[in-house]
Amino acid sequence: MAIDTSGRQQVDYFIGQEVEHTAMRGEPTLFVVGIKPVEELIAIAQRENLRHFYFGTSQCFHPHSPYDWAQWDDMIKPLLIKDFWVTLDFGVEYCRDINEQCWNEYNTFIPMISVKIPYIRQYNYNATVKIDDNTWGDTNPGVWCHQLNALMDRRVYTDWKDYVGDTVVAPVEAVDE
């Protein structure tokens, strides 16, 4: 069953091809809404023959407390240890916190830093995106400025119409022991 945007927010799991321009583009992917048990994630991946998880789906990544962060870590780190590919889609406001996690130490971790720029086509040709630091000289060696138009290159664009063909996936049945 194909799902639309509102449907994506109301399910726990769905499978589709990664359409965004990352290291896993074109790969069958398990998209996960919220925090789920690792054993269930692995069981679904094995059942569906998947090697890539996409977390933060439907903009669900919003940890507010150390407990929330621990839950995300308890889900993500075991998958990375088992050499699964893991994308985490998070808002730019979480960059510092993400770097405090050890996930970046794994080559199979893809930090998807989401920078929201509504009405992007209304900016004029001179618009510039500045990759900055917290303050002068705090953590980065400098700043990087990119012309907004250059960042909007067609080769890295994914149209909303490309987000189709995903299907809802049922959790695995609990096995009585």
Buried (B, 14 or more C-beta within 10 A) or exposed (E): EEBEEEBBEEBBBBBBBBBBEBEBEEBBBBBBBBBBEBEBBBBBBEEEEBBBBBBBBBBBBEBEEEEEBEBBBEBBBBBBEEEBBBBBBBBEEBBEEBEEBEBEEBEBBBBBEEEEEEEEEEBEEEBEBEEEEEEEEEEEEEEEEEEBBEBBEEEEEEEEEEBEEBEBBEEBEEEEE
